[in-house]
Amino acid sequence: MESIDESGKKRPALRVLWNFHHACNYRCEYCVRKDDDLARCPVPVEQLAAVWRRMHERYGTCWIDFTGGEPSTFPGFEHLVLELARDHAVHLITNLSLPLETWERLVRGTAKNRFVISASFHPTQAELEPFLEKCDLLHRHERLRFVNFVAWPPLLEKLGFFRKRFLERGLPFYALAFMGQHGGKQYPDAYTPEERSLINDSGRTLVEIEARRKAYQLGEVSPKGKLCRAGSQYIHVDQGKITRCSRLQGESLGDLYSGEFDLLKEAAPCPADYCQCEFEWLKEFESY
């Protein structure tokens, strides 16, 4: 994770993956959220802003992975981003479904080290060309971290085409392994060697660290029993409830919105068999 303070020399004391709400304007077949689990955040913008001001007083500048659902469906979303970016570094994960003009305003209203975006491209829901135009805008202003694409089995035949379209414009493109059932098979276990190779060709430089990440994401390596910093330097927040990570949502550390929570003091063994996203908080990744 890159430095985000004014001097460019410090790392944030705490990184927070904030599953802000479950509401989304898309209905992707491969989404883990179902129609009965799409609640919008009921907390007003000003109250949320106060929560994060309190977090700044307690931890200093945090890195917030602002995700959902789709955060941009929240009334007052634009105002909330501007409030968060005053004290924290905001990494928004979004489908970019808002108009181009909205992203232009957010770029103008925030500093580069306070607001960046990872864009999720869902070709069953969004048209390619308007999506590329928005990515181009963000890339020109150094706000685009990368484009995510879920390697859902029916989309694998188009993965190469989409990757080429993004990379030829200089847009970083990253294929994520699908996790779930399709056609009576359980993924990512059911990917063939050829499909795994296709997903691994992510468009990034395939150095050792990238290969290790993919091994965890594809379920080839288990984090179980390994020391992990999740819960101390990183937390997962789902609609206020704090847990070490998304795999351990039954083990609450407290509530973000009330301010009543206790984080772990140091790294602790991971009890999970599989980890698709947060394996980078394992101690073995600490130097990267």
Secondary structure, DSSP 8 states (H G I E B T S, - for coil): ----STTS----S-EEEEE-----S---TT-S--TTS-----S-HHHHHHHHHHHHHHHSS-EEEEESS-GGGSTTHHHHHHHHHHHSEEEEEE---S-HHHHHHHHHHS-TTTEEEEEE--TTTS-HHHHHHHHHHHHHTT-EEEEEEEE-GGGHHHHHHHHHHHHTTT--EEEEE--EEETTEEETTT--HHHHHHHH--SS---HHHHHHHHHHTTSS--TTSEE-BTTTEEEEETTEEESSGGGTTSEEEETTTTEE---SS-EE---S--SSGGGGBGGGTT-
